[in-house]
Amino acid sequence: MSTNCKVIGHIEQPLSPGDEVQPTFDISSWLGTDEISGTPVYSATDERGVDVTATVLTLAKHTNTTTVLKPWIKGGATRNKQYTVKMVPTTLHAEKQAFYIKYSFREIV
């Protein structure tokens, strides 16, 4: 079994408090002939490494297929923060890789 890391996305526009997005990440090129097995693990941290999973992710709304990751991302709660969402799928062959999305939260006052 191996674990690797890869940044695969940036949300270019800062999100606001009420924003919710569900980006789609096709990881079939990494998977090859393998498939995602079960539910990937999703988590989030701010720029200081503080866990903000409960603030910026809606775990019940994440979806995936055997080749696609679709996290449910919310804007956030604190002005001028940078967030990193981590997605770790496990494959049928017990391989793991961490994929990351980075974005900013800028509350408009």
KOLKE-349546 format. One record per atom (N, C-alpha, C): residue number from 1; residue in three letters; atom name; x, y, z. Coordinates in nm, 3 decimals, always signed. Layout:
// residues N
 torvex nuvex dotor    east   north      up
    NUM   Ala    CA       X       Y       Z
...
END
This chain:
// residues 109
 torvex nuvex dotor    east   north      up
      1   Met     N  +0.085  -0.118  +0.000
      1   Met    CA  +0.000  +0.000  +0.000
      1   Met     C  +0.089  +0.123  +0.000
      2   Ser     N  +0.047  +0.228  -0.074
      2   Ser    CA  +0.124  +0.352  -0.075
      2   Ser     C  +0.033  +0.472  -0.055
      3   Thr     N  +0.090  +0.581  -0.007
      3   Thr    CA  +0.016  +0.706  +0.010
      3   Thr     C  +0.097  +0.817  -0.055
      4   Asn     N  +0.036  +0.893  -0.142
      4   Asn    CA  +0.100  +1.005  -0.210
      4   Asn     C  +0.015  +1.129  -0.192
      5   Cys     N  +0.069  +1.245  -0.226
      5   Cys    CA  -0.003  +1.371  -0.213
      5   Cys     C  +0.000  +1.448  -0.344
      6   Lys     N  -0.108  +1.519  -0.374
      6   Lys    CA  -0.115  +1.593  -0.499
      6   Lys     C  -0.217  +1.705  -0.486
      7   Val     N  -0.176  +1.829  -0.520
      7   Val    CA  -0.272  +1.940  -0.527
      7   Val     C  -0.337  +1.930  -0.663
      8   Ile     N  -0.470  +1.924  -0.666
      8   Ile    CA  -0.537  +1.912  -0.795
      8   Ile     C  -0.631  +2.026  -0.825
      9   Gly     N  -0.649  +2.120  -0.731
      9   Gly    CA  -0.742  +2.226  -0.763
      9   Gly     C  -0.731  +2.348  -0.676
     10   His     N  -0.773  +2.459  -0.734
     10   His    CA  -0.785  +2.586  -0.663
     10   His     C  -0.921  +2.643  -0.701
     11   Ile     N  -0.995  +2.694  -0.605
     11   Ile    CA  -1.116  +2.769  -0.635
     11   Ile     C  -1.069  +2.913  -0.648
     12   Glu     N  -1.074  +2.966  -0.769
     12   Glu    CA  -1.011  +3.094  -0.799
     12   Glu     C  -1.079  +3.214  -0.733
     13   Gln     N  -1.211  +3.216  -0.728
     13   Gln    CA  -1.282  +3.328  -0.668
     13   Gln     C  -1.302  +3.304  -0.519
     14   Pro     N  -1.274  +3.404  -0.434
     14   Pro    CA  -1.301  +3.386  -0.291
     14   Pro     C  -1.448  +3.354  -0.266
     15   Leu     N  -1.474  +3.266  -0.171
     15   Leu    CA  -1.611  +3.230  -0.135
     15   Leu     C  -1.661  +3.320  -0.023
     16   Ser     N  -1.792  +3.340  -0.018
     16   Ser    CA  -1.857  +3.419  +0.087
     16   Ser     C  -1.929  +3.323  +0.182
     17   Pro     N  -1.982  +3.374  +0.296
     17   Pro    CA  -2.043  +3.286  +0.397
     17   Pro     C  -2.149  +3.191  +0.343
     18   Gly     N  -2.236  +3.236  +0.256
     18   Gly    CA  -2.345  +3.151  +0.209
     18   Gly     C  -2.311  +3.065  +0.088
     19   Asp     N  -2.191  +3.080  +0.033
     19   Asp    CA  -2.154  +3.004  -0.086
     19   Asp     C  -2.136  +2.856  -0.056
     20   Glu     N  -2.182  +2.773  -0.149
     20   Glu    CA  -2.161  +2.629  -0.142
     20   Glu     C  -2.129  +2.583  -0.283
     21   Val     N  -2.025  +2.503  -0.297
     21   Val    CA  -1.985  +2.451  -0.428
     21   Val     C  -1.955  +2.303  -0.416
     22   Gln     N  -1.970  +2.233  -0.526
     22   Gln    CA  -1.937  +2.091  -0.530
     22   Gln     C  -1.855  +2.064  -0.656
     23   Pro     N  -1.723  +2.088  -0.647
     23   Pro    CA  -1.638  +2.063  -0.763
     23   Pro     C  -1.628  +1.913  -0.793
     24   Thr     N  -1.601  +1.882  -0.918
     24   Thr    CA  -1.589  +1.743  -0.962
     24   Thr     C  -1.444  +1.716  -1.001
     25   Phe     N  -1.384  +1.613  -0.943
     25   Phe    CA  -1.246  +1.578  -0.973
     25   Phe     C  -1.239  +1.434  -1.024
     26   Asp     N  -1.212  +1.422  -1.152
     26   Asp    CA  -1.197  +1.291  -1.215
     26   Asp     C  -1.053  +1.246  -1.191
     27   Ile     N  -1.036  +1.141  -1.111
     27   Ile    CA  -0.901  +1.093  -1.079
     27   Ile     C  -0.870  +0.962  -1.152
     28   Ser     N  -0.940  +0.938  -1.262
     28   Ser    CA  -0.922  +0.812  -1.335
     28   Ser     C  -0.780  +0.795  -1.389
     29   Ser     N  -0.711  +0.905  -1.420
     29   Ser    CA  -0.573  +0.890  -1.470
     29   Ser     C  -0.482  +0.834  -1.361
     30   Trp     N  -0.503  +0.872  -1.235
     30   Trp    CA  -0.426  +0.815  -1.125
     30   Trp     C  -0.470  +0.671  -1.100
     31   Leu     N  -0.599  +0.645  -1.107
     31   Leu    CA  -0.652  +0.512  -1.077
     31   Leu     C  -0.610  +0.407  -1.179
     32   Gly     N  -0.597  +0.446  -1.303
     32   Gly    CA  -0.569  +0.346  -1.407
     32   Gly     C  -0.685  +0.249  -1.417
     33   Thr     N  -0.658  +0.120  -1.397
     33   Thr    CA  -0.764  +0.019  -1.402
     33   Thr     C  -0.826  -0.008  -1.265
     34   Asp     N  -0.774  +0.060  -1.161
     34   Asp    CA  -0.827  +0.046  -1.026
     34   Asp     C  -0.952  +0.133  -1.010
     35   Glu     N  -1.021  +0.124  -0.896
     35   Glu    CA  -1.141  +0.202  -0.869
     35   Glu     C  -1.141  +0.248  -0.724
     36   Ile     N  -1.217  +0.357  -0.698
     36   Ile    CA  -1.238  +0.402  -0.561
     36   Ile     C  -1.325  +0.299  -0.490
     37   Ser     N  -1.284  +0.262  -0.371
     37   Ser    CA  -1.359  +0.165  -0.292
     37   Ser     C  -1.418  +0.235  -0.171
     38   Gly     N  -1.548  +0.236  -0.158
     38   Gly    CA  -1.611  +0.297  -0.042
     38   Gly     C  -1.612  +0.449  -0.047
     39   Thr     N  -1.625  +0.510  +0.071
     39   Thr    CA  -1.635  +0.655  +0.082
     39   Thr     C  -1.498  +0.715  +0.113
     40   Pro     N  -1.452  +0.809  +0.031
     40   Pro    CA  -1.325  +0.877  +0.062
     40   Pro     C  -1.335  +0.954  +0.194
     41   Val     N  -1.222  +0.982  +0.254
     41   Val    CA  -1.216  +1.061  +0.377
     41   Val     C  -1.190  +1.207  +0.337
     42   Tyr     N  -1.275  +1.297  +0.385
     42   Tyr    CA  -1.263  +1.439  +0.355
     42   Tyr     C  -1.233  +1.515  +0.485
     43   Ser     N  -1.144  +1.613  +0.476
     43   Ser    CA  -1.114  +1.699  +0.591
     43   Ser     C  -1.069  +1.835  +0.539
     44   Ala     N  -1.060  +1.934  +0.630
     44   Ala    CA  -1.019  +2.067  +0.590
     44   Ala     C  -0.941  +2.134  +0.702
     45   Thr     N  -0.843  +2.216  +0.663
     45   Thr    CA  -0.766  +2.295  +0.759
     45   Thr     C  -0.754  +2.438  +0.709
     46   Asp     N  -0.727  +2.530  +0.802
     46   Asp    CA  -0.699  +2.668  +0.760
     46   Asp     C  -0.549  +2.683  +0.741
     47   Glu     N  -0.505  +2.806  +0.712
     47   Glu    CA  -0.363  +2.828  +0.680
     47   Glu     C  -0.269  +2.801  +0.798
     48   Arg     N  -0.323  +2.794  +0.920
     48   Arg    CA  -0.241  +2.762  +1.038
     48   Arg     C  -0.241  +2.613  +1.070
     49   Gly     N  -0.316  +2.535  +0.992
     49   Gly    CA  -0.325  +2.392  +1.016
     49   Gly     C  -0.434  +2.351  +1.113
     50   Val     N  -0.520  +2.448  +1.151
     50   Val    CA  -0.630  +2.420  +1.243
     50   Val     C  -0.741  +2.346  +1.168
     51   Asp     N  -0.794  +2.240  +1.227
     51   Asp    CA  -0.902  +2.163  +1.165
     51   Asp     C  -1.029  +2.247  +1.158
     52   Val     N  -1.081  +2.268  +1.036
     52   Val    CA  -1.204  +2.345  +1.015
     52   Val     C  -1.305  +2.262  +0.936
     53   Thr     N  -1.292  +2.131  +0.945
     53   Thr    CA  -1.379  +2.042  +0.868
     53   Thr     C  -1.527  +2.073  +0.890
     54   Ala     N  -1.569  +2.092  +1.014
     54   Ala    CA  -1.710  +2.117  +1.045
     54   Ala     C  -1.757  +2.252  +0.990
     55   Thr     N  -1.666  +2.346  +0.973
     55   Thr    CA  -1.702  +2.480  +0.925
     55   Thr     C  -1.714  +2.487  +0.774
     56   Val     N  -1.627  +2.419  +0.700
     56   Val    CA  -1.622  +2.439  +0.556
     56   Val     C  -1.665  +2.318  +0.472
     57   Leu     N  -1.699  +2.207  +0.534
     57   Leu    CA  -1.746  +2.091  +0.458
     57   Leu     C  -1.880  +2.044  +0.510
     58   Thr     N  -1.965  +1.996  +0.420
     58   Thr    CA  -2.089  +1.932  +0.459
     58   Thr     C  -2.072  +1.784  +0.426
     59   Leu     N  -2.026  +1.708  +0.525
     59   Leu    CA  -1.989  +1.569  +0.503
     59   Leu     C  -2.103  +1.485  +0.444
     60   Ala     N  -2.226  +1.512  +0.485
     60   Ala    CA  -2.340  +1.433  +0.438
     60   Ala     C  -2.370  +1.455  +0.290
     61   Lys     N  -2.316  +1.563  +0.231
     61   Lys    CA  -2.345  +1.594  +0.090
     61   Lys     C  -2.233  +1.554  -0.006
     62   His     N  -2.119  +1.506  +0.045
     62   His    CA  -2.013  +1.460  -0.045
     62   His     C  -2.065  +1.342  -0.126
     63   Thr     N  -2.019  +1.333  -0.250
     63   Thr    CA  -2.052  +1.216  -0.331
     63   Thr     C  -1.926  +1.172  -0.404
     64   Asn     N  -1.931  +1.052  -0.455
     64   Asn    CA  -1.822  +1.002  -0.539
     64   Asn     C  -1.874  +0.886  -0.622
     65   Thr     N  -1.799  +0.857  -0.728
     65   Thr    CA  -1.825  +0.738  -0.808
     65   Thr     C  -1.699  +0.652  -0.795
     66   Thr     N  -1.682  +0.556  -0.881
     66   Thr    CA  -1.563  +0.473  -0.875
     66   Thr     C  -1.440  +0.545  -0.930
     67   Thr     N  -1.459  +0.665  -0.993
     67   Thr    CA  -1.346  +0.739  -1.050
     67   Thr     C  -1.350  +0.889  -1.023
     68   Val     N  -1.454  +0.938  -0.953
     68   Val    CA  -1.473  +1.082  -0.936
     68   Val     C  -1.494  +1.118  -0.788
     69   Leu     N  -1.427  +1.226  -0.744
     69   Leu    CA  -1.446  +1.282  -0.610
     69   Leu     C  -1.530  +1.408  -0.621
     70   Lys     N  -1.631  +1.426  -0.535
     70   Lys    CA  -1.717  +1.545  -0.537
     70   Lys     C  -1.742  +1.593  -0.394
     71   Pro     N  -1.648  +1.669  -0.337
     71   Pro    CA  -1.668  +1.722  -0.202
     71   Pro     C  -1.768  +1.837  -0.202
     72   Trp     N  -1.838  +1.856  -0.091
     72   Trp    CA  -1.933  +1.967  -0.076
     72   Trp     C  -1.866  +2.071  +0.012
     73   Ile     N  -1.831  +2.186  -0.048
     73   Ile    CA  -1.752  +2.289  +0.018
     73   Ile     C  -1.836  +2.412  +0.046
     74   Lys     N  -1.825  +2.464  +0.170
     74   Lys    CA  -1.895  +2.587  +0.210
     74   Lys     C  -1.794  +2.701  +0.222
     75   Gly     N  -1.845  +2.824  +0.220
     75   Gly    CA  -1.759  +2.942  +0.224
     75   Gly     C  -1.667  +2.950  +0.342
     76   Gly     N  -1.717  +2.936  +0.461
     76   Gly    CA  -1.634  +2.949  +0.579
     76   Gly     C  -1.699  +3.044  +0.679
     77   Ala     N  -1.623  +3.085  +0.780
     77   Ala    CA  -1.683  +3.168  +0.883
     77   Ala     C  -1.596  +3.285  +0.928
     78   Thr     N  -1.468  +3.284  +0.898
     78   Thr    CA  -1.379  +3.388  +0.946
     78   Thr     C  -1.318  +3.462  +0.828
     79   Arg     N  -1.320  +3.595  +0.834
     79   Arg    CA  -1.270  +3.676  +0.723
     79   Arg     C  -1.124  +3.647  +0.689
     80   Asn     N  -1.096  +3.660  +0.560
     80   Asn    CA  -0.959  +3.653  +0.508
     80   Asn     C  -0.883  +3.527  +0.549
     81   Lys     N  -0.948  +3.414  +0.535
     81   Lys    CA  -0.885  +3.285  +0.564
     81   Lys     C  -0.853  +3.212  +0.434
     82   Gln     N  -0.755  +3.125  +0.441
     82   Gln    CA  -0.720  +3.035  +0.331
     82   Gln     C  -0.749  +2.894  +0.380
     83   Tyr     N  -0.821  +2.817  +0.302
     83   Tyr    CA  -0.857  +2.681  +0.342
     83   Tyr     C  -0.799  +2.579  +0.245
     84   Thr     N  -0.769  +2.462  +0.298
     84   Thr    CA  -0.725  +2.349  +0.217
     84   Thr     C  -0.814  +2.231  +0.250
     85   Val     N  -0.878  +2.177  +0.148
     85   Val    CA  -0.963  +2.059  +0.162
     85   Val     C  -0.881  +1.939  +0.117
     86   Lys     N  -0.880  +1.836  +0.201
     86   Lys    CA  -0.804  +1.714  +0.172
     86   Lys     C  -0.903  +1.601  +0.144
     87   Met     N  -0.880  +1.528  +0.036
     87   Met    CA  -0.965  +1.414  -0.002
     87   Met     C  -0.874  +1.292  -0.016
     88   Val     N  -0.907  +1.186  +0.057
     88   Val    CA  -0.824  +1.066  +0.053
     88   Val     C  -0.911  +0.945  +0.017
     89   Pro     N  -0.909  +0.907  -0.109
     89   Pro    CA  -0.980  +0.784  -0.148
     89   Pro     C  -0.890  +0.662  -0.128
     90   Thr     N  -0.953  +0.549  -0.102
     90   Thr    CA  -0.883  +0.420  -0.098
     90   Thr     C  -0.936  +0.339  -0.215
     91   Thr     N  -0.847  +0.268  -0.282
     91   Thr    CA  -0.887  +0.192  -0.400
     91   Thr     C  -0.916  +0.046  -0.365
     92   Leu     N  -0.970  -0.024  -0.463
     92   Leu    CA  -0.994  -0.167  -0.445
     92   Leu     C  -0.865  -0.243  -0.413
     93   His     N  -0.752  -0.191  -0.462
     93   His    CA  -0.622  -0.255  -0.437
     93   His     C  -0.551  -0.196  -0.316
     94   Ala     N  -0.626  -0.126  -0.229
     94   Ala    CA  -0.576  -0.069  -0.103
     94   Ala     C  -0.471  +0.041  -0.123
     95   Glu     N  -0.471  +0.105  -0.239
     95   Glu    CA  -0.384  +0.220  -0.261
     95   Glu     C  -0.454  +0.345  -0.209
     96   Lys     N  -0.376  +0.442  -0.160
     96   Lys    CA  -0.431  +0.569  -0.112
     96   Lys     C  -0.353  +0.683  -0.173
     97   Gln     N  -0.422  +0.793  -0.197
     97   Gln    CA  -0.355  +0.916  -0.238
     97   Gln     C  -0.436  +1.033  -0.185
     98   Ala     N  -0.368  +1.135  -0.136
     98   Ala    CA  -0.434  +1.256  -0.088
     98   Ala     C  -0.439  +1.357  -0.201
     99   Phe     N  -0.557  +1.410  -0.227
     99   Phe    CA  -0.578  +1.515  -0.326
     99   Phe     C  -0.624  +1.639  -0.250
    100   Tyr     N  -0.581  +1.757  -0.295
    100   Tyr    CA  -0.608  +1.881  -0.222
    100   Tyr     C  -0.674  +1.986  -0.311
    101   Ile     N  -0.763  +2.066  -0.249
    101   Ile    CA  -0.823  +2.184  -0.311
    101   Ile     C  -0.792  +2.301  -0.218
    102   Lys     N  -0.747  +2.412  -0.273
    102   Lys    CA  -0.719  +2.531  -0.192
    102   Lys     C  -0.812  +2.643  -0.236
    103   Tyr     N  -0.858  +2.721  -0.137
    103   Tyr    CA  -0.940  +2.837  -0.169
    103   Tyr     C  -0.937  +2.939  -0.057
    104   Ser     N  -0.984  +3.060  -0.088
    104   Ser    CA  -0.988  +3.170  +0.008
    104   Ser     C  -1.131  +3.203  +0.045
    105   Phe     N  -1.147  +3.256  +0.165
    105   Phe    CA  -1.277  +3.304  +0.210
    105   Phe     C  -1.261  +3.452  +0.241
    106   Arg     N  -1.340  +3.534  +0.175
    106   Arg    CA  -1.336  +3.679  +0.198
    106   Arg     C  -1.477  +3.726  +0.223
    107   Glu     N  -1.508  +3.749  +0.348
    107   Glu    CA  -1.641  +3.797  +0.383
    107   Glu     C  -1.659  +3.939  +0.330
    108   Ile     N  -1.769  +3.961  +0.261
    108   Ile    CA  -1.800  +4.094  +0.208
    108   Ile     C  -1.884  +4.167  +0.309
    109   Val     N  -1.833  +4.281  +0.359
    109   Val    CA  -1.904  +4.360  +0.461
    109   Val     C  -1.956  +4.488  +0.404
END
